[in-house]
Amino acid sequence: MNGYCGQALRINLTTKEIKIDKIADKLFEDYIGGRGLNMKRLYDEVPPEVDPLSEENKLFIGVGPLTGTPFPGAARVNFSAKSPQTGILGDSNTGGFFGPELKFAGFDQVIIEGKADELSYIYITDNRAEIRSAARLKEKDTFFTQEEIMRELADDRVQVASIGPAAENGVKYSGIFCNHVRAAARTGMGLVLASKNIKAIAVRGKQDLKAKSPAIFRETVDSMDQQIRNHQEYEVRMRLGTTKLIKALNDLGCLATKHFKTGRFNAAEKVSGEYLEQNYKKKGKGCFACTIPCSRFFEIEQGKHQGLKSEGPEFEGLAGFSSRVGIESIEDALKGVDLCNRYGLDVITTSECIALAMELFEEGRLTEEQTGGLKLNWGNAEVVLDLIEMIAFRRGFGDLLADGSLAAAARIDKTAKNLAMQVKGLEIFQADPRGIKGYALGLAVASRGGDHLRSEPWFEFVEDSELGIERFGVAESAFRLEYKGKGKVVKFYEERSALADCLDVCKNTVVNMEIISFAEAAVLLNALTDLEFTEEKIRQATERVVNLERAYLVREGIRREDDNLPQRFLNEPLPEECGPSTGSIVELEPMLDEYYQTRGWDLKTGIPSRDKLMSLGLEKIVNDLEKRKINLK
């Protein structure tokens, strides 16, 4: 097929059966690809009765129609399963080169089910796959594992997605890592792979991708590439990537600092993206087909971490191991991120678990006797770095933190549940929701838990009332400290984010820069594929994905009361030192009302209405929910 490979690779590790399934055109038309295809399979094949760590859970690996093409940032891949971290929808997305290689091998999707009888890795090449022993790689880190498999296969073009020792030791927020540092680390997808006795997936493909109308496709791609280069944020994103957010959020007074006790970090300048660029960056680094090489190679040339060389980090890791835990040394923060990458840990959840413990220790609710002698004071970098390793290997106090912040809070202090900075079991990112209320709503309703990447409603930073009225009918929608209109904003950006994840391209361009419209996406896909897309069909597909995910959550028991935020953000105003964000709290309930109304979901329960699901062609979903005695109004 043009654009699509038209097939899924299904691997049963228990029976060792490997087969290729044809993917119906209707699935591509309805769900586009990537995340959409994965969510459809997840709903159909993994019912609520399935234990996330059982053989019945399945891992879905999906790429989109643009993956592997010259479209800027067409490098993404989704890993999806029922989450062992949250118990609900699990999904994680990463870039690099693994996704395109899977496409070159001839597959739009890989489905891994069952469990191998020994530690193994999967090797996928053109239209085939095999299961190989990985016994020698037990508890090896992700860097060594990826490099060793490449050596074994004698091919430095092989792309490897691997887990680290954290997943093998049962850490619930362990991830899957590609190209050393490209992390699909949210919601515990690494633990799902470990539960199947799979250490890694190696891919090498040599097939060409074809377009139905190559000249039109190339012309459209070139136009969008130029739009990116002309964008006002192009230069700063290329230089700093997401690390630009440390200084920007600190200036606004909403950088996650000392476990969200405040939004201002006194040492922000010395852990910022600008400081990283000036003192440690060697050169820029991008993903496949990247127009904005927003990552970087860095090196620490002296001091206690002398010789540390790696790629990255992203904002989440850099802020997580600096402002969130009070560390004022960028070199210590870089070391913390490096350890997480090697052990296979999610930097957001790891930093939250440590920050939670630090706050409880500072308040006297956690003692040295309980920590095994660890002094968990703010900024104690030595202890933070030790704890990362202890978590990965479930040693000592690290074992208590290895199941996530909710479980840790319950074990440390039963009254500490509200101090766990999470939603539906997934820890939130390094920005204080009190200073960005659209993001706050997005965190509350995100389908995989406390996740900012399911919506990314950047529009609230524009502070242009006329533009707010023009785009969303509400002047306040364009201001980050206002709550009116945010239901409409979040709905819109949830669907743009779904578009990015279904096409499997970078959110830098599709969401934050809004380079590709729904109409332009139709032009691209009509030039690339043999299918017929319209702007309306693509809009409906993205809305279908969001509603399907909500139906999955509803089937798992999620209701309006679960679309919540930690009490600190609802009841405790940001303190005086937070400058323009001082005094702000999150007015969640009216935003939820507006969001549900805009979506066509029931105000009381947050369940999609029967009419909404039927209008999106989700009749089978309606029947399934109603058979389960779930009332659709």
N, C-alpha and C positions, 0 to 999 in steps of 0.2 A: 504494500500500500504506500501511497505518498503521504509523508508526514508521520503517519503511524506505522508501527510494525504489525499491528493487528493480532498480536498473540501474547499470551501470558504463560510463563513457565511455572508449573506446579510441582513442588518437591515434597514428597512424603518421606520424612526422615525415618519413621518407624518401619515402613514397608520397603524403603529404598526405591519406591516407584517415582520415576521422573517422567513427566509428560508435558506436552505443549497443548494449551487450550486456545482455540480461536476466540477473540474478543468481538462480540457483535457490534456492528456499526452504531446501533441504537445506544449502546453504553457510552460511546464516544460523543454522540450527539447530546446525550442527556447530562453527562458528567465531565466531558472534555478530556480528562486524563489526570495523572498524578494523584493529588489528594482526593479528587472527586471519585475516581475509580476505586481507590483504597477504602473510602468511606462506604461506598455501595457494597463492596465485598464484606467489610467489617460488619455492617448491619445484617447482611444476609447469612453470613457464615459463622458468626460468633455471638450466640444468644446470651442473655443475662445469666443463665445458669453456669456458664463457663468460668472456671477459675483461671485468672490471668497466667498462672504458672503451671497450668496443666498442659498435657499434650493436645487438648482440644483447642487451646488458643492458637491463633495463626498470626504470623507476621507477614504483612503485605508491603512490598517495595514497589513504588509506582513512580513513573516519570511521565512528563507531559508531551504534547505534540511539538512544542518548540525546543524541548531538551535536545541538545546536540546539534542544533542549527546555528547559523551565525547571528541569531537575534541576541542583542546585548544581555548578558547574564543568564543565558539559557543553559544553566548548569545544575539546577536544583533536582532533588530527589526526596520523596516522602517515605518514611518508615512508619507503619501503622499497625496497631494491635490493641487488644484490651489491655489497659495499663495496670501493671502491678503496683505502681506508686499511688494511683488515685482510685483504682477499681472501676473506672469508667473509660471513656474514650481516650485512647493513647495515640499520639501522632507526633512525629518530629521531622523536621525538614533541614537539609543541609546543602551546601554547594560544593565547590571543588571540581572534581573530574569524574567521580564515580557514576553519577547519573547519565551523562553523555555516553560513557563506555557501555553501560547497560543497553542503551538504545542501539549503539553500534553492534552489539551482540545479537540484536534482533528481537528485543522484548520491551513491551510497554509496562509490564508488571511481572513480579515474581511473588509466588505464594508459598510460604514455608510452613509446613504443618507436621505434627508428630514430634518425635524426639529421637535423636541419634543414640546408638548404644555406646558410643565412646566420643570423647571430645574430637570434633571434626571441623573441617572447613569446606565450603562449597566453592567449586570452581566452575564458572560459567564462561563458555566461549560461544562462537557463532552457532546459534540454534541448538545448543546442547549444554549439558551440565553433568558434573560428577561430584561425588562426596569423597573427600580424602581425610586421612587421619591428621589430627592436630595435637596429638598427645604430647609432643615435645614442647608445645606452646602454652601449656597449662600455667596460668597465673603470670604469663609474660605481659609486659605492658604493650600498649597499642602501637607505639613507635616500632619496637622490636618485632612485633607480630607482622605488621605490614611489610617491613623490610625483609623479614625472613621468608615470607611467602613469595615475594618478588624474586628473591634469590633462588628459591626452590624451582620456580617456574622459568627462571632464566630469561625474564622479560621485564625490563624497567618501565614498560608502558602499561603493565597490569595495574588495575585500580582495585584497592583493597578496602573494605569496610570491616572494622574489627571491634571487638570488645576488649576491655582490660581486666585486671584482677578484681576491680570493684564489682563487676557484673558476676564473675565467677564466685565471689564471696557473698552474693545475694543482696548487695546494696540496691535499694529500691529505686534510686534515681541515677542508676548507671546508664550510659548511653552507647551509641554506635559511632565510631570515629573513622573518617576518611582523610586521606592526604595528611596524616598526622593530627592536624588540629581542626579539621572540618567536622564539627560536632552535631550529630543528631541526638542530642543529650536530654531532651525534655521527655517527661512521662515514663521513663524507665524502659525504653525499647531495648537497651543493652541487656537488661535482666531477662526480657522475653527471649532474646537470642541465646543467652546462657542457659535458660531453662530447657532449651532444645538441644543442648550440648553442642552448640555451634560457636566456634571461636571467631570465625571470619567468613566473609564472602568475597571472593576474588573474581574480577570480571575482565575479560579481554575480547573486544569485538573489532572486526575488520570490515564490516558491511557499510556500504554507502547509504546515506539518507537522501531521499529524492523529494522534489517538490512538483506539484501538478503544473504550476506556472512559475518556473524559476525566475524569470525576469521581473515579474510583478512582485514576487516575494522579496527578491534582492533589493529592488527599488524601495519597497516599503520599509525594509530593515534599515537601509541606508538613511532614509529620512528620519527614522526614530533615533538612530545613532547620532545624527546631527542635532536633533532636539535635546538629547542628553548632554552633548558637549556645549550646547548654548544655554543650558539651564543655569540659573543663578547659583545653585548649590554644587555644581559640578566640581569646581576647583577644590572646595573644602572637603567634599566627600572623597575625592581622589586622594587628598593628602592625609586626612585623618580618619576617614570612615566613621564608624559609630562612636569611636573614642572622643569625637568632638562634643559628645553629650555631657561629659563630666563637667567641663567648664560652663557650658550653656545652662545645664540644669542647676548647677551651684549658684550661678548668677541670678536665676529665677527663684532660688530658695526652696527647691524641691528635689535635691539630690539625696538619695537614700543614705543617711548618715547615722552611724551608731544605732543600727536597728530601727531606723525611722523615728528616733527620739527628736531629730531635727532635720531640716532640709539644707543646712549649710555645713560644709566641711572646711575647716581652717586651712588644711593642707591641699586643697583641691588643685591649686596651680601646679604643685609638685608631683601630682599623680595624673595629670591631664593628658589628653591626646597630643596637645601642643608640646608638652614637655617630653613626651615619648618620641615625637618626631624629631625634636631638636637634639636629643641626647643619645638615642638608641637606634633609631631607624636607619637601616642600610639601603633598602630600596623598596618600592611598592610591589604588591603581589595581588593578582586577581584570579578569579575563577575562570573556567572555560568560557570563551567568547565574551570576555568582560571588556566593557568600555570604561568602567570606573574601577581601577585596581585599588579597592578601598582598604585592603589588608596590607601587611608589610612584613618584611624580614627584619628582625631586631637582634642585637647582640649586647650583652653586658660584658664590658672589657676589663673591669676591675672590681674589687670588693669581694664580699663573701659569696656572691653568686657569679663570680667571674667565669666566663666560658659558656654561660647560658645563651644559646642561640635557638630561635624558633620563629614561627610565623604568628602574627596576631598582635595582641589579643583584641577581642571585641569589647565594646563598652561594658557588657554584663560581667565579664571576668575581671576587668581592670577595676571597675567600681566595687565589685563584690568583695575583692580582697584588699581594698583600700578604704573608701569612705564607709561602707556598710559595717565593717568590723573595726574601724578606727585606725588602720595602718597608714602611716604617713610616708612610707618608703615605696616608691614605684618599683624598685628592684625586688622587694619582698612580694609585692602584688604580682609581678610578672612570674616569679617563682611559684606562687600559689596556683596561677592559671596553668603553668607548665605541668605541675604535679597532677592537676585534675585531668588534663589532656592525656597524660601518660597512663594514669590509673583508670581512666574512662568514667569520669564523674561529671555531672551537670554542675557548672559553676554557680548558677543561680541558687539551686537548692542547697548545695554545699555551703555557700557563704551565708545563706539564711539560717541553716541549722547551727552554725558556729556563732553567728550574731545573736540568735535567740539565747543560746547558752551563756554568752557574754553578758547580755542584759540581766539575766537571772542571777548570774554570779555577782555582778556589780551591786545588785539589790539585796544580796544576802540570801536569796532563795535557792541558791545552788552553792554547795560548799566544796572545799578542796578534798574533803573526804569522799564526796560523791564523784569528783572528777578524777580521782586517782592522783591527786597532787598537782594537777594542772591549774595554773593561775590564769583564769580567763578574764583578764582585764582588757579594756579597750586598747587596741594597738599593739598587743603582745604578739608580734609577728612570729616569733619562734614557736609559740604554742599553736598558732593557727596552722603553720606549715606541718607541725607534728600531727595535728588533728586530721589533716587531709589524708595522710598516710594511714592513720589509725582507723578512719572511716572506711577507706578502701579495703583494708584487711580485717575489718570488724574487730579491732583490738581495743581492749580497755574501754574508756569513755567513748571512743569512736563507734563502738558497737551500738551504743544507745542512740547515736545520731544517725545511724545508717538507714533507718526506715522513714526518714523525713521529719519535718518540724512538728507536725501534729502528734505523731507517735512519741517523739522526744519530749514534747511538752507534757504529755500525759504521764510519762514515766518520771519526769523530774519533779513536777509540781502540778497537781490536778487542777489548780486554779489558773494555770498558765496557758490554757488553750487559746484564749483570745490574743495572746502575744505571738502566736505562730502566724507569720505574715504570708498567708496562703488563701486560696479560694478553691474549694472542692478538692483539697489535698495537694494542689500544685502551688509552689511558692512563687511570689510575684517578683517582678524585675527591680532594677536599681533606681527607680524614680518614685517619688512620693505622690500617690494618687490625689492627695489633698491639693496639690498644685496643678494638676492636669485632669480635669474632671471627666472629659470624654474618655481618656484612658482608664479612669476609675470605673466608669460604666462598662467599658470593654473588658476589663479584668473580671468584673462580676458576672458577666454573661458568657464569657468565652467557653467554647465547647470542650476544651481540654483542661479547664480549670483556670487558675490565675495567670492567664497568658496575655501578653500585650500584642503578640504577633497575629492574633486572629482578627484584629481590626486596624491597629495603627492609625487612629484618627488625628493625624497631624494638623488637620485644618484648623483646630482650635488655637493654633499659635499665630494665625495670620492677623488677628485683631483688626478686622475690617468689617464694620457693621453692614455696610452696603453689600459686600460680598456674601456675608452671612444670610442676608435676606434673599439675595439672588439665587444662592445655591440651595439653601435649606429652609427658606421662608421665615427664619428667626435670626434677628441681629446678634443675639447672645451666642449663637452657635460658633461664632468665630473667635470667642474669647475663652481662654483656658480656665479662668476662675469662675465662669458662669456655668449654670447647669441647664438652662433652657435650650432646647434644640438638640441636645446631645444624643437623644434617642435616634433622631434622624441621621445625625452624623455617623454614629456607630454602625447603624444598619448599612449605610452606604459603603463605609470602609471595610466592613466585614465582607461584603460582596466583592470589593476590589481585591482584598486579601485572598479570598477564595479563587478569584481569577488568576492571581499570581501563582498560587499553589497548584491549581489545576493545569495551567500551562507549564508549571514548574520553572518559572523564571524569577529573577531577583526582585524582592519587594522595594529595594532602593529605587528602581525605575518605575515599576507598575503602580506602587502604592504611594511612596513618599514624593516622587517626582510627578506622578500621574502622567507618564509619558504615553502610555497606550490606553486609548478609550475602548469602550465595549465595541463601538463601531469599527475602530481600527483593528481590534482583535478579530472581528469577523473577516475583514479584508485579508489579514495575514493568513488565517486558517483556510479561507477559500482559495488562496494562492498556493498554500502548502499541501492541503489534503484533498482527498476525493469527495469529501462530504460537503454539504451546503449549510453554512452558518449565516445567521443574521444577527444584527445587534440585539434584537429582542431575545433570540434563542440563547445567546450567550449570557445576557442578563438573567434570564430565567434559570439557566444552568447553575449560575453562582448562587442564586437564591435557593435553588433546589438543594444544593450541597449544604448550605447553612441549616435549612429546615430538616434535612435528613439527619444531620448531626444532632440537632435538638431532639428529634424523635428518638434517636439512640439513647440520649441522656434520660429522656422521659421514661423510656422502657427500663432503664437502670434505676429509676426511682427519684431522679432529680426534679425538683419543683422550684417555685419562686423563692422560697425561703433559703434555698441553696445558692441563689444568685446574690451573694452577700459579700461584704468586705470585713476585714478585721476591725474591731470596735475602735481602735486608735484613730482610724481614718474618718470614722463617722462622728466621734464624740470629742476628740482632743484636737483643738486648733493648732496649726503650725505655730511654733513659738516665735517670739519677737525678733530674733536674729535672722529670720527667714526673708527679710526684705519685702519684695512685692507679693510674696505668698503668705506673709504673716497673718495669722488669724483664720486661715481657710480650713474648712472641713468639707467632706463629701456629702452632698444632698442626694443620697442614692435613691430613695423611694420615688420621688417624682420623676427622676430619670428613667427608672425601670418602667413606670407607668407609660411614659411616652414611647419608650423602646418597644414594649409589648404591643401597644396600639399601632405603631408604625409597622410592625412585623405581622400583625394579624394573629397574635397569640393571646390566650386568655389572661386577663389582668390578674386574676386571683391565683392561678396556678403556674402561669408561664408555659402552659402546654399549647402547641400550635393548634389552631382551629381546624376542624374537619374540612371546611371550605378552602382554607389556605393550602393544606396538603393536597387536596384533590386538584386545585388549580395548577399545581406544580407536577401533576401526573404521578403522585405518590399514593395511588390507590392501594397498592399492596401493603404499604406502610400503615395506612388507615386500617385495613383489615387486620393486620397483625396487632396493632395497639388495641383495637376494640375486642379482639379475641382474648387479650390479656386484661380485660375489664378496665381499661383506661378510658375515661370519659373525654371524648373530643366534642367540644361545644360548637 
